[in-house]
Amino acid sequence: MKIHFISEEKLTFKRVFEITREGFQLQLSEEAAAKIIKCRQYLDHKIANQKEPVYGITTGFGSLCNTQISEEDLGKLQRNLVMSHACGTGDEVPSEIVKLMLLLKVQSLSYGHSGVQLLTVQRLIDFFNNDILPVIYEMGSLGASGDLSPLAHLSLPLLGLGEVRYQGSIVPASEVLQQFGWQPIELQSKEGLALLNGTQFMSAYGVYSLLKVFRLSMLADIISAISLEAFDGRLEPFYDAVHQIRHHKGQIDTASRIRKLLEGSELINRQKVHVQDPYSFRCIPQVHGASKDSVNYVAYVFSNEINAVTDNPTIFPDEDLIISAGNFHGQPLALALDNLAIACAEWGNISERRTYQLLHGKRGLPAFLVADPGLNSGFMIPQYTSASLVSQNKQLCTPASVDSIESSQGQEDHVSMGANAATKALRVVNNLERILAIELFNAAQALEFRRPLKSSVFIEDFVKAYRENVAFVSQDKLMYPEIAKSVLFLRQVPLRIPDALIKGI
């Protein structure tokens, strides 16, 4: 059994990938457990000895912050908070993202600034380790006081309420608690707020999207290189000197990767009749590179966020401070997620344009990439599908982060809409995957018309692996299964890329 210890050691994207994909179990380090206990003991002592109200601990929430709560009702206050805030609607959040939410919530609570009971954190770990995944809904968070509604749904099963996905079925949380012999958690003061205030919904969507995008970025370069070969493109636009004088890292790295991908290619090195290629080929380094630079910024934001304390109030036992502030506000994530969506949309945009160029019957390629166009429509309509996805991405790239709607009687008068940015960014990422799959479908077909000339060893091996899943199309056939197989290929193909090519994302 593989164990990941929750501690102050930085949680990296690589580690998150390993935890979620390789079946790691979570366990609190002794240091993390001690910090949680210390903070809880400090808070209990503080409440017992302080008469002044403390927001959300001895008062109501939001615009009810001036309403004092009696000591005997502090636990009920927190339970009521969780129940009343579970107002999600829409589609169910994918299980992989729910599991990420559990991991990130445990990480955030482990720093000892949230005032939760050790038992509460341990139960979240138990859920993670036993694949007990709370049922959460996509819609309902403003990304302001964090992700109140989705995190309420995440927390309901702690109380024996709500539903969970367990062993392939949706069942009442109370039944699963009973099966494991667990008593519902009796929330103490501040705990409901600690569970609900936070950015773990936005963060989980962002991390899940980024892990896909890191892979799609490499695939976009590989597939564009295949298209360049199939279109009989020129290598000069990828020469290093051109990119060094513009200085953008993503651009330099992309050109370098394309050059290395095509090393030894007969096609790229043969004499060209045409002087210049269309932008969708000539400007691959500039377009792909700009998206890489944007994604690197997004990764920086999320790397900070998944290693942060994002609930409220924040407790500092050593400084004897309880501070009501705004670390739950999702603005950094909202802006980054909108940026991520735009970067991915542009990868898709230029990919579809390369697909379009391959169909024209130019440079010795048959129209629509079939030997007998007219009788056969060939690859005419996969480009339509790609264009449809590209158009939808453009619509989804309207930024969520520029919107704000006042809530809680004006107490929460600026919200980030980061949750909406998160869900639509993932839709753009998934669309990009399909667009790239369609480009590969076309590019591999076009490459066959260049035989007997060959591309580089890497490209030939990649296309050979693809051909084991998707055959050459000699005459019209059902195309949608081939597109589906192309998407699956991109998800599963091992990217055995030489170290020299793994530069940048």
C-alpha positions as CSV (number, residue, x, y, z in Angstrom):
1,M,0.0,0.0,0.0
2,K,1.3,3.4,-1.0
3,I,1.0,6.1,1.7
4,H,1.1,9.9,1.2
5,F,1.7,11.8,4.5
6,I,-0.2,15.0,4.8
7,S,2.4,17.6,6.0
8,E,3.9,21.0,5.3
9,E,5.9,19.5,2.4
10,K,4.7,21.2,-0.7
11,L,2.0,19.3,-2.6
12,T,3.1,19.3,-6.3
13,F,1.2,18.5,-9.4
14,K,3.3,15.5,-9.9
15,R,2.5,14.3,-6.4
16,V,-1.3,14.9,-6.9
17,F,-1.1,12.9,-10.1
18,E,0.5,10.0,-8.4
19,I,-1.9,10.1,-5.4
20,T,-5.0,10.1,-7.6
21,R,-3.8,7.7,-10.3
22,E,-1.7,5.2,-8.3
23,G,-4.1,4.5,-5.4
24,F,-2.3,6.2,-2.6
25,Q,-3.8,6.3,0.8
26,L,-3.6,9.4,2.9
27,Q,-2.3,9.7,6.5
28,L,-1.6,12.7,8.7
29,S,2.0,13.2,9.7
30,E,2.6,13.6,13.4
31,E,3.5,17.2,12.9
32,A,0.2,17.9,11.1
33,A,-1.9,16.1,13.7
34,A,-0.1,18.1,16.5
35,K,-0.9,21.4,14.7
36,I,-4.6,20.6,14.3
37,I,-4.8,19.6,18.0
38,K,-3.0,22.7,19.2
39,C,-5.2,25.0,17.2
40,R,-8.4,23.4,18.4
41,Q,-7.2,23.6,22.1
42,Y,-6.3,27.2,21.6
43,L,-9.8,28.0,20.2
44,D,-11.6,26.2,23.0
45,H,-9.6,28.1,25.6
46,K,-10.2,31.4,23.7
47,I,-14.0,31.0,23.5
48,A,-14.2,30.0,27.2
49,N,-12.2,33.2,28.3
50,Q,-13.2,35.9,25.8
51,K,-16.5,37.9,26.0
52,E,-16.0,39.8,22.7
53,P,-17.8,38.2,19.8
54,V,-15.8,36.3,17.2
55,Y,-17.2,36.2,13.7
56,G,-18.7,32.8,12.7
57,I,-17.7,31.2,16.0
58,T,-19.9,33.0,18.4
59,T,-21.9,35.0,15.8
60,G,-24.1,34.3,12.8
61,F,-22.8,34.3,9.3
62,G,-22.6,36.8,6.4
63,S,-25.0,39.7,7.1
64,L,-25.9,38.0,10.4
65,C,-22.4,38.7,11.7
66,N,-23.7,40.9,14.5
67,T,-26.1,38.3,15.9
68,Q,-24.6,36.8,19.1
69,I,-24.9,33.0,19.6
70,S,-25.1,31.4,23.0
71,E,-22.3,29.0,24.1
72,E,-24.7,26.0,24.2
73,D,-25.7,26.6,20.6
74,L,-22.3,26.9,19.0
75,G,-22.2,23.3,17.7
76,K,-25.8,23.6,16.4
77,L,-24.8,26.8,14.7
78,Q,-22.2,24.9,12.7
79,R,-24.5,22.0,11.9
80,N,-27.1,24.4,10.7
81,L,-24.6,26.1,8.5
82,V,-23.6,22.9,6.7
83,M,-27.3,21.9,6.2
84,S,-28.5,25.3,5.0
85,H,-25.7,25.9,2.6
86,A,-26.0,22.6,0.7
87,C,-28.0,24.2,-2.2
88,G,-26.2,22.8,-5.2
89,T,-27.9,21.9,-8.4
90,G,-27.1,20.8,-12.0
91,D,-24.9,17.9,-13.0
92,E,-23.0,15.8,-10.5
93,V,-19.3,16.7,-10.1
94,P,-17.1,13.9,-11.5
95,S,-15.8,11.4,-9.0
96,E,-12.2,12.2,-9.8
97,I,-12.7,15.8,-8.9
98,V,-14.6,15.0,-5.7
99,K,-11.7,12.9,-4.6
100,L,-9.3,15.8,-5.4
101,M,-11.6,18.1,-3.3
102,L,-11.2,15.7,-0.3
103,L,-7.4,15.7,-0.7
104,L,-7.2,19.5,-1.0
105,K,-9.6,20.1,1.9
106,V,-7.5,17.8,4.2
107,Q,-4.3,19.6,3.0
108,S,-5.7,23.0,3.8
109,L,-7.0,22.0,7.3
110,S,-3.7,20.3,8.2
111,Y,-1.8,23.6,8.7
112,G,-3.3,24.3,12.1
113,H,-5.0,27.6,11.3
114,S,-8.6,26.4,11.0
115,G,-9.7,25.2,14.5
116,V,-11.2,21.8,13.4
117,Q,-11.2,18.7,15.5
118,L,-8.6,16.0,14.6
119,L,-11.5,13.6,14.2
120,T,-13.1,15.7,11.5
121,V,-10.0,15.7,9.4
122,Q,-9.5,12.0,10.0
123,R,-13.0,11.3,8.8
124,L,-12.3,13.2,5.5
125,I,-9.2,11.0,5.2
126,D,-11.3,7.9,5.8
127,F,-13.7,9.0,3.0
128,F,-10.7,9.4,0.6
129,N,-9.0,6.1,1.6
130,N,-12.2,4.1,1.2
131,D,-13.5,5.8,-2.0
132,I,-16.5,7.2,-0.2
133,L,-17.2,10.2,-2.4
134,P,-19.8,12.8,-1.4
135,V,-22.4,13.6,-4.1
136,I,-21.7,17.3,-5.1
137,Y,-23.4,19.4,-7.8
138,E,-21.6,21.6,-10.3
139,M,-23.7,24.8,-9.9
140,G,-24.2,27.0,-6.9
141,S,-20.9,28.6,-5.9
142,L,-20.1,32.2,-6.3
143,G,-16.5,31.6,-5.5
144,A,-16.7,34.4,-2.9
145,S,-16.7,33.0,0.6
146,G,-15.0,30.1,-1.1
147,D,-17.1,27.4,-2.5
148,L,-19.9,27.4,0.1
149,S,-22.5,25.2,-1.6
150,P,-20.2,22.4,-3.1
151,L,-18.2,22.3,0.1
152,A,-21.4,22.0,2.1
153,H,-22.3,18.9,0.0
154,L,-18.7,17.6,0.6
155,S,-19.3,18.0,4.4
156,L,-22.9,16.6,4.8
157,P,-21.7,13.0,5.0
158,L,-19.5,13.8,8.0
159,L,-22.8,14.5,9.8
160,G,-24.5,11.4,8.4
161,L,-26.5,13.5,5.9
162,G,-26.6,13.7,2.2
163,E,-25.5,11.0,-0.2
164,V,-22.2,9.4,-1.3
165,R,-21.0,7.4,-4.2
166,Y,-19.7,4.1,-2.8
167,Q,-18.9,0.9,-4.7
168,G,-20.5,2.2,-7.9
169,S,-23.8,3.3,-6.4
170,I,-25.3,6.5,-4.8
171,V,-26.4,5.6,-1.3
172,P,-27.4,7.7,1.8
173,A,-24.3,8.7,3.8
174,S,-25.9,7.4,7.0
175,E,-25.9,3.8,5.6
176,V,-22.2,4.0,4.8
177,L,-21.3,5.4,8.2
178,Q,-23.2,2.6,9.8
179,Q,-21.5,0.0,7.6
180,F,-18.1,1.2,8.8
181,G,-19.2,1.7,12.4
182,W,-18.6,5.4,12.4
183,Q,-20.7,7.9,14.4
184,P,-21.7,11.1,12.7
185,I,-19.3,14.0,13.6
186,E,-20.6,16.4,16.3
187,L,-19.3,19.7,15.0
188,Q,-17.7,22.0,17.4
189,S,-17.5,25.8,17.2
190,K,-15.9,27.1,14.0
191,E,-15.9,23.7,12.3
192,G,-18.7,24.3,9.8
193,L,-17.0,27.5,8.6
194,A,-13.7,25.8,8.3
195,L,-15.3,23.1,6.1
196,L,-17.4,25.4,3.9
197,N,-15.0,28.4,3.6
198,G,-12.3,27.5,1.1
199,T,-11.5,27.2,-2.6
200,Q,-11.3,23.4,-2.9
201,F,-14.0,23.2,-5.6
202,M,-12.3,25.7,-7.8
203,S,-8.9,24.3,-7.0
204,A,-9.9,20.7,-7.7
205,Y,-11.3,21.7,-11.1
206,G,-8.3,23.7,-11.9
207,V,-5.8,21.0,-10.9
208,Y,-7.7,18.4,-12.8
209,S,-7.8,20.6,-15.9
210,L,-4.1,21.4,-15.6
211,L,-3.1,17.8,-15.3
212,K,-5.0,17.2,-18.6
213,V,-3.5,20.3,-20.2
214,F,0.1,19.4,-19.4
215,R,-0.4,16.3,-21.5
216,L,-2.5,18.0,-24.3
217,S,0.2,20.6,-24.6
218,M,2.8,18.0,-25.6
219,L,0.2,16.2,-27.8
220,A,-0.6,19.5,-29.6
221,D,3.1,19.9,-30.5
222,I,3.4,16.3,-31.7
223,I,0.2,16.4,-33.8
224,S,1.1,19.8,-35.3
225,A,4.4,18.3,-36.4
226,I,2.5,15.4,-38.1
227,S,0.3,18.0,-39.8
228,L,3.3,20.0,-40.9
229,E,4.9,16.9,-42.4
230,A,1.6,15.9,-44.1
231,F,1.2,19.4,-45.5
232,D,4.8,19.4,-46.8
233,G,5.6,22.4,-44.6
234,R,8.9,24.2,-44.2
235,L,11.3,24.0,-41.2
236,E,12.7,27.5,-41.4
237,P,10.0,29.1,-39.2
238,F,11.2,26.8,-36.4
239,Y,14.9,27.9,-36.5
240,D,16.1,28.9,-33.1
241,A,17.5,32.3,-34.1
242,V,14.1,33.6,-35.1
243,H,12.7,32.9,-31.6
244,Q,15.6,34.0,-29.6
245,I,15.2,37.6,-30.8
246,R,11.6,37.7,-29.5
247,H,12.5,36.2,-26.1
248,H,9.2,34.5,-25.2
249,K,10.0,31.2,-23.4
250,G,7.0,29.2,-24.6
251,Q,7.7,30.2,-28.2
252,I,11.4,29.2,-27.9
253,D,10.5,25.9,-26.3
254,T,7.9,25.0,-28.8
255,A,10.2,25.7,-31.8
256,S,12.9,23.6,-30.1
257,R,10.5,20.7,-29.5
258,I,9.2,20.7,-33.1
259,R,12.8,20.7,-34.4
260,K,13.7,17.7,-32.3
261,L,10.5,15.9,-33.1
262,L,11.4,16.1,-36.8
263,E,15.1,15.3,-36.6
264,G,16.0,12.8,-39.3
265,S,12.8,13.3,-41.3
266,E,13.0,12.8,-45.1
267,L,9.8,14.9,-45.6
268,I,10.9,18.0,-43.7
269,N,14.3,18.0,-45.3
270,R,13.3,17.6,-48.9
271,Q,13.3,20.6,-51.3
272,K,10.2,22.7,-51.2
273,V,8.4,24.2,-54.2
274,H,6.4,26.7,-52.1
275,V,8.1,29.7,-50.4
276,Q,5.8,30.1,-47.4
277,D,3.3,28.2,-45.3
278,P,-0.1,29.5,-43.9
279,Y,0.0,30.9,-40.4
280,S,-1.5,27.8,-38.8
281,F,1.8,26.0,-39.7
282,R,4.3,28.9,-39.8
283,C,3.2,30.4,-36.4
284,I,2.9,27.2,-34.4
285,P,5.7,28.4,-32.0
286,Q,4.1,31.8,-31.5
287,V,0.6,30.4,-30.9
288,H,1.4,27.2,-29.0
289,G,4.1,29.1,-27.1
290,A,1.8,31.9,-25.9
291,S,-0.6,29.2,-24.6
292,K,2.2,27.5,-22.8
293,D,3.3,30.7,-21.1
294,S,-0.3,31.4,-20.0
295,V,-0.7,27.8,-18.6
296,N,2.6,28.2,-16.7
297,Y,1.1,31.3,-15.0
298,V,-2.0,29.3,-14.2
299,A,0.0,26.5,-12.8
300,Y,1.9,29.0,-10.6
301,V,-1.4,30.3,-9.1
302,F,-2.8,26.8,-8.4
303,S,0.5,25.6,-7.0
304,N,0.2,28.3,-4.4
305,E,-3.5,27.7,-3.8
306,I,-3.3,24.0,-3.1
307,N,-0.7,24.6,-0.4
308,A,-2.6,27.4,1.3
309,V,-5.1,28.0,4.1
310,T,-8.2,29.4,2.5
311,D,-10.9,29.4,5.2
312,N,-12.1,32.1,7.5
313,P,-11.7,33.2,10.3
314,T,-8.0,32.3,10.4
315,I,-6.5,31.3,13.7
316,F,-2.9,32.0,14.8
317,P,-2.4,30.3,18.2
318,D,1.2,31.4,18.6
319,E,0.3,35.1,18.0
320,D,-3.0,34.8,20.0
321,L,-4.9,36.1,17.0
322,I,-8.2,35.2,15.4
323,I,-8.6,37.2,12.2
324,S,-11.7,37.5,10.0
325,A,-10.3,38.3,6.5
326,G,-10.8,37.1,3.0
327,N,-8.5,34.2,2.0
328,F,-11.5,32.3,0.7
329,H,-12.1,34.8,-2.1
330,G,-11.6,33.1,-5.4
331,Q,-10.3,36.0,-7.5
332,P,-6.8,34.7,-8.1
333,L,-8.3,31.4,-9.3
334,A,-11.1,33.0,-11.4
335,L,-8.7,35.1,-13.4
336,A,-6.3,32.2,-13.9
337,L,-9.1,29.8,-14.9
338,D,-10.4,32.3,-17.5
339,N,-6.8,32.5,-18.8
340,L,-6.6,28.7,-18.9
341,A,-9.8,28.5,-21.0
342,I,-8.5,31.1,-23.5
343,A,-5.1,29.4,-23.8
344,C,-6.7,26.1,-24.5
345,A,-9.2,27.6,-26.9
346,E,-6.4,29.0,-29.0
347,W,-4.6,25.6,-29.1
348,G,-7.9,24.3,-30.5
349,N,-8.4,27.2,-32.8
350,I,-5.1,26.8,-34.6
351,S,-5.5,23.0,-34.6
352,E,-8.8,23.2,-36.5
353,R,-7.2,25.6,-39.0
354,R,-4.5,23.0,-39.8
355,T,-7.2,20.4,-40.2
356,Y,-8.9,22.7,-42.7
357,Q,-5.8,23.3,-44.7
358,L,-5.1,19.6,-45.1
359,L,-8.5,19.1,-46.9
360,H,-8.0,21.6,-49.7
361,G,-6.4,19.3,-52.3
362,K,-3.2,21.4,-52.2
363,R,0.4,20.4,-52.4
364,G,-0.3,17.0,-53.9
365,L,-2.9,15.9,-51.4
366,P,-6.3,14.7,-52.7
367,A,-9.4,16.8,-51.8
368,F,-10.8,15.7,-48.5
369,L,-8.0,13.2,-48.2
370,V,-9.6,10.3,-50.1
371,A,-8.5,8.8,-53.4
372,D,-11.9,9.2,-55.1
373,P,-13.4,12.5,-53.9
374,G,-17.0,13.0,-55.2
375,L,-18.1,9.5,-54.8
376,N,-16.5,9.7,-51.3
377,S,-16.9,12.7,-49.0
378,G,-13.8,11.5,-47.1
379,F,-12.7,13.8,-44.3
380,M,-15.1,16.7,-45.1
381,I,-17.3,16.4,-42.0
382,P,-14.8,15.8,-39.2
383,Q,-13.7,19.3,-39.9
384,Y,-17.2,20.5,-39.3
385,T,-17.2,18.8,-36.0
386,S,-13.9,20.4,-35.1
387,A,-15.2,23.8,-36.2
388,S,-18.3,23.3,-34.0
389,L,-16.1,22.6,-30.9
390,V,-13.9,25.6,-31.7
391,S,-17.0,27.8,-31.9
392,Q,-18.3,26.5,-28.6
393,N,-14.9,27.2,-27.0
394,K,-15.0,30.8,-28.1
395,Q,-18.4,31.2,-26.4
396,L,-17.2,29.5,-23.2
397,C,-14.2,31.9,-23.1
398,T,-16.4,34.8,-22.2
399,P,-14.7,35.5,-18.8
400,A,-16.5,34.7,-15.6
401,S,-14.1,36.7,-13.5
402,V,-15.4,40.1,-14.7
403,D,-18.9,39.4,-13.3
404,S,-20.0,40.0,-9.7
405,I,-23.5,39.8,-8.1
406,E,-24.1,41.1,-4.6
407,S,-25.1,38.5,-2.0
408,S,-25.9,38.2,1.7
409,Q,-27.7,41.5,2.0
410,G,-24.6,43.4,0.7
411,Q,-22.1,41.9,3.2
412,E,-20.6,39.9,0.3
413,D,-20.7,42.6,-2.3
414,H,-18.0,41.4,-4.6
415,V,-17.7,37.8,-5.7
416,S,-15.3,36.1,-8.1
417,M,-17.5,33.7,-10.0
418,G,-14.5,31.4,-10.0
419,A,-16.6,28.3,-9.7
420,N,-18.3,29.1,-13.0
421,A,-14.8,29.8,-14.5
422,A,-13.7,26.4,-13.3
423,T,-16.5,24.3,-14.7
424,K,-16.4,26.0,-18.1
425,A,-12.6,25.8,-18.3
426,L,-12.8,22.1,-18.0
427,R,-15.4,22.0,-20.8
428,V,-12.9,23.9,-23.0
429,V,-10.1,21.5,-22.1
430,N,-12.3,18.5,-23.0
431,N,-13.2,20.1,-26.3
432,L,-9.5,20.8,-27.0
433,E,-8.8,17.1,-26.6
434,R,-11.5,16.2,-29.2
435,I,-10.2,18.9,-31.6
436,L,-6.7,17.6,-31.4
437,A,-8.0,14.0,-31.9
438,I,-9.7,15.1,-35.1
439,E,-6.5,16.9,-36.3
440,L,-4.6,13.6,-35.7
441,F,-7.2,11.7,-37.6
442,N,-6.7,14.0,-40.6
443,A,-3.0,14.4,-40.3
444,A,-2.3,10.6,-40.1
445,Q,-4.5,10.1,-43.2
446,A,-2.7,12.9,-45.1
447,L,0.7,11.5,-44.2
448,E,0.0,8.3,-46.1
449,F,-0.2,10.2,-49.3
450,R,3.5,11.2,-48.8
451,R,4.7,7.6,-49.0
452,P,7.3,6.2,-49.6
453,L,8.9,9.2,-47.9
454,K,9.1,9.0,-44.1
455,S,9.0,11.4,-41.2
456,S,11.3,11.1,-38.2
457,V,11.6,7.9,-36.1
458,F,9.5,9.5,-33.3
459,I,6.7,10.6,-35.6
460,E,6.7,7.3,-37.5
461,D,6.5,5.3,-34.2
462,F,3.7,7.6,-32.9
463,V,1.6,7.2,-36.1
464,K,2.2,3.4,-36.1
465,A,0.8,3.2,-32.6
466,Y,-2.2,5.3,-33.8
467,R,-2.7,3.0,-36.7
468,E,-3.1,0.1,-34.4
469,N,-6.3,1.8,-33.2
470,V,-7.5,3.8,-36.2
471,A,-7.0,2.4,-39.7
472,F,-6.4,4.4,-43.0
473,V,-9.7,5.4,-44.6
474,S,-9.7,4.2,-48.3
475,Q,-13.4,4.9,-48.9
476,D,-16.4,6.3,-46.9
477,K,-17.2,4.6,-43.7
478,L,-18.8,5.5,-40.3
479,M,-16.5,8.2,-39.0
480,Y,-17.8,8.9,-35.5
481,P,-16.3,5.6,-34.1
482,E,-13.0,6.6,-35.6
483,I,-13.1,10.0,-33.9
484,A,-14.0,8.3,-30.6
485,K,-11.1,5.9,-30.9
486,S,-8.8,8.9,-31.7
487,V,-9.9,10.6,-28.5
488,L,-9.3,7.4,-26.5
489,F,-5.8,7.1,-28.1
490,L,-4.8,10.6,-27.0
491,R,-5.9,9.7,-23.4
492,Q,-4.0,6.4,-23.3
493,V,-1.0,6.6,-25.6
494,P,2.2,6.5,-23.5
495,L,4.2,9.6,-24.2
496,R,7.6,8.1,-24.3
497,I,9.2,11.4,-25.2
498,P,13.0,11.7,-24.9
499,D,14.2,14.0,-22.1
500,A,15.3,16.5,-24.7
501,L,11.7,17.0,-25.7
502,I,10.2,17.5,-22.2
503,K,11.1,21.1,-22.0
504,G,8.3,23.4,-20.9
505,I,4.8,21.9,-20.6
